[in-house]
Amino acid sequence: MSRSRYTRRLPAAVLAAGLALAVSACGGEAADTAASPSGAAAAQLDPNADLTKQSLTVTVWDGYTPKELPQEVKAKLGFDLKVTLHDTNETAMAKLTSGADTGIDVAFVSGQYAQALNEAGLLEPLHPELIPNLANLYPEAKELAYDKGNTFSVPYTWGTTGICYRTDLVKKEPTSWNDILDPPAEAKKKVTMMTTERWLALPALKSLGYSVNTRSDEELAKAKEKLLAAKPNLLAYDDTTFGERLTKGEAVMVEAWDGWCPTSEENVKFVVPKEGSDLWVDTMVILKSSKNKEAAHAFINYILDPKVHGWAAANILYKVPNKAAMDIVDADLKAKNTPLQMTPADLLQGESIIDLGEDSTKFTRLATEVAAQQ
């Protein structure tokens, strides 16, 4: 399964430069999404198009879809599917914003990256009439801050961030982000936090009552103070192997994405701290440059079939925003992996992470400064 959905983010200036280059190569300017919520005018599509005359190229994280997906799509929809892989959002963005014709039709990217692509005018507005399986989504899936109403993206997986911990190795079960930032004596040097910029800042921002999308220099400075104060008490910064450290007993508490917390293991639990957390979403988007837009819509519709979409919950242990799919996830699997039991209402208590444009450089700077401090 994919364990690299979020690795260290490229500096926002690099991303902005790539977006500008891509838009320039297309002969236009970045879209004004305030005036046009979907970023660009929709193409005229043929609902009766012969899909066997089209083909599709998709870029997705390794392990995020079934290996046999190309064969299944060919059998069900009649067209050839080529799957290319990216290891991070940044790798995908580098492909999509290079200005070159990559031939990619559909991309799996996280919500804030979909937002950035749409604001640059690089995404095709969705044609809901070609995606009838949108009806399978929870109503809450239309309330995501980066794309209200699903005008340019379809959510594939969603979740939150919290504290994953060993019940047998802590004297008091954690309830607050401060339990990570200022751990009790017995947990010092046995705690990990993430280095990915938005998630490095998250515990400090939430513990102070601030938004995960803050643009305030003053609030980020206070968050930096908390992060620097926490640093001497950490075992490590760890974005990928924190679950292993926990199961081995090397760590007793870790900042974790819900699907990565190994709650199926004995004595491991996950909690969303009382100060609240985020709501992250991974999405499917169609590129404006696609020459196979009818096939792209048919592909997304196929993914939203309950049996197909349910694969993600059963195999990568992330919740999917598809009620019909979650309803058929094995009850024993849900019982062993408690984050799968979270409801859409639970998730929407978290704050949707959105793209901050050039203000993202403030999080880059904060992460760099925290990492450099000895």
Backbone hydrogen bonds, N-H to C=O, Kabsch-Sander energy under -0.5 kcal/mol:
donor,donor_aa,acceptor,acceptor_aa,energy
7,T,5,R,-0.5
14,V,11,P,-1.0
15,L,11,P,-1.7
16,A,12,A,-2.9
17,A,13,A,-2.2
18,G,14,V,-2.2
19,L,15,L,-2.4
20,A,16,A,-2.4
21,L,17,A,-2.3
22,A,18,G,-2.4
22,A,97,T,-0.5
23,V,19,L,-2.6
24,S,20,A,-2.5
25,A,21,L,-2.5
26,C,22,A,-1.3
27,G,24,S,-1.5
28,G,23,V,-2.1
33,T,31,A,-1.1
35,A,32,D,-0.7
36,S,32,D,-2.1
39,G,36,S,-2.8
45,L,43,A,-0.7
49,A,46,D,-1.8
51,L,49,A,-1.1
53,K,50,D,-1.6
54,Q,51,L,-1.9
56,L,80,D,-2.4
58,V,82,K,-2.8
59,T,106,V,-2.0
60,V,84,T,-2.0
62,D,86,H,-0.5
64,Y,61,W,-1.9
69,L,66,P,-1.7
72,E,68,E,-2.2
73,V,69,L,-2.9
74,K,70,P,-2.2
75,A,71,Q,-2.1
76,K,72,E,-2.5
77,L,73,V,-3.3
78,G,73,V,-1.0
78,G,74,K,-1.0
79,F,73,V,-0.5
80,D,54,Q,-0.6
82,K,56,L,-3.0
83,V,81,L,-0.5
84,T,58,V,-3.5
84,T,82,K,-0.6
86,H,60,V,-1.7
89,N,5,R,-0.7
92,A,88,T,-1.8
93,M,89,N,-2.8
94,A,90,E,-2.3
95,K,91,T,-1.8
96,L,92,A,-2.5
97,T,93,M,-2.1
98,S,95,K,-0.8
102,T,100,A,-1.2
105,D,57,T,-2.8
106,V,57,T,-1.7
107,A,285,V,-2.2
108,F,59,T,-2.2
109,V,107,A,-0.7
109,V,283,T,-1.3
111,G,281,V,-2.8
113,Y,110,S,-1.0
114,A,110,S,-2.2
115,Q,111,G,-2.4
116,A,112,Q,-1.6
117,L,113,Y,-2.4
118,N,114,A,-2.5
119,E,115,Q,-2.5
120,A,116,A,-1.1
121,G,118,N,-1.9
122,L,117,L,-2.4
124,E,286,I,-3.0
126,L,151,T,-2.8
130,L,127,H,-2.5
131,I,128,P,-1.8
134,L,131,I,-2.2
135,A,132,P,-1.7
136,N,133,N,-2.2
137,L,134,L,-1.6
138,Y,321,P,-1.9
141,A,138,Y,-1.6
142,K,139,P,-1.8
143,E,140,E,-1.9
147,D,144,L,-1.6
149,G,142,K,-2.2
150,N,147,D,-2.0
154,V,284,M,-2.2
156,Y,282,D,-3.7
157,T,282,D,-1.5
158,W,319,K,-2.1
159,G,280,W,-2.2
162,G,256,A,-2.8
163,I,271,V,-2.9
164,C,162,G,-0.5
164,C,254,V,-2.8
165,Y,269,K,-2.5
166,R,252,V,-2.2
167,T,165,Y,-0.7
167,T,267,N,-2.4
168,D,267,N,-0.5
169,L,166,R,-1.2
170,V,166,R,-0.6
179,D,176,S,-1.6
180,I,177,W,-1.2
181,L,177,W,-2.2
182,D,178,N,-2.7
187,A,184,P,-1.9
188,K,184,P,-0.8
188,K,185,A,-0.9
189,K,233,N,-3.2
190,K,187,A,-2.1
192,T,253,M,-1.5
193,M,236,A,-1.3
199,W,196,T,-0.9
200,L,196,T,-2.6
201,A,197,E,-1.8
202,L,198,R,-1.0
205,L,201,A,-2.7
206,K,202,L,-2.8
207,S,203,P,-2.1
208,L,204,A,-1.3
209,G,206,K,-1.3
210,Y,205,L,-3.1
214,T,211,S,-1.3
220,L,216,S,-2.2
221,A,217,D,-2.0
222,K,218,E,-1.9
223,A,219,E,-2.1
224,K,220,L,-2.3
225,E,221,A,-1.8
226,K,222,K,-1.7
227,L,223,A,-2.4
228,L,224,K,-2.6
229,A,225,E,-2.1
230,A,226,K,-1.7
231,K,227,L,-1.3
233,N,230,A,-1.6
234,L,231,K,-1.6
235,L,191,V,-3.3
236,A,191,V,-1.1
238,D,193,M,-3.0
238,D,236,A,-0.5
245,R,241,T,-2.2
246,L,242,F,-1.9
247,T,243,G,-2.4
248,K,244,E,-2.1
249,G,245,R,-0.6
249,G,246,L,-1.0
250,E,245,R,-1.5
251,A,245,R,-1.8
252,V,190,K,-3.1
253,M,190,K,-1.4
254,V,164,C,-2.5
255,E,192,T,-2.0
256,A,162,G,-2.6
258,D,160,T,-2.5
260,W,257,W,-1.7
261,C,257,W,-0.6
261,C,258,D,-1.3
263,T,261,C,-2.7
265,E,262,P,-2.1
268,V,265,E,-1.3
269,K,165,Y,-2.3
271,V,163,I,-2.2
274,K,175,T,-3.0
276,G,273,P,-2.1
279,L,351,E,-1.9
280,W,159,G,-2.0
282,D,157,T,-2.5
283,T,109,V,-3.3
284,M,154,V,-2.3
285,V,107,A,-2.3
287,L,105,D,-2.6
288,K,122,L,-2.9
290,S,287,L,-1.7
296,A,292,N,-2.2
297,H,293,K,-2.2
298,A,294,E,-2.1
299,F,295,A,-2.4
300,I,296,A,-2.1
301,N,297,H,-2.4
302,Y,298,A,-2.1
303,I,299,F,-2.4
304,L,300,I,-1.7
305,D,302,Y,-1.7
309,H,305,D,-3.1
310,G,306,P,-2.3
311,W,308,V,-1.0
312,A,309,H,-1.2
313,A,309,H,-0.8
314,A,310,G,-2.1
315,N,311,W,-2.2
316,I,312,A,-2.6
317,L,312,A,-0.7
317,L,313,A,-0.5
318,Y,312,A,-0.8
319,K,158,W,-0.6
322,N,320,V,-0.7
323,K,136,N,-1.5
323,K,321,P,-0.6
324,A,136,N,-0.9
326,M,322,N,-2.7
327,D,323,K,-2.2
328,I,325,A,-1.1
329,V,326,M,-1.1
334,K,330,D,-2.0
335,A,331,A,-2.2
336,K,332,D,-2.0
337,N,333,L,-1.8
338,T,336,K,-0.6
340,L,337,N,-2.1
341,Q,338,T,-2.2
342,M,339,P,-1.5
347,L,343,T,-2.3
348,L,344,P,-2.6
349,Q,346,D,-1.1
350,G,347,L,-2.3
351,E,277,S,-2.2
352,S,350,G,-0.6
353,I,279,L,-1.4
359,D,356,L,-1.8
360,S,357,G,-1.9
361,T,358,E,-1.6
362,K,359,D,-1.5
363,F,359,D,-0.6
363,F,360,S,-0.8
364,T,360,S,-1.7
365,R,361,T,-2.6
366,L,362,K,-2.1
367,A,363,F,-2.4
368,T,364,T,-2.3
369,E,365,R,-2.6
370,V,366,L,-2.4
371,A,367,A,-2.4
372,A,368,T,-1.9
373,Q,369,E,-1.2
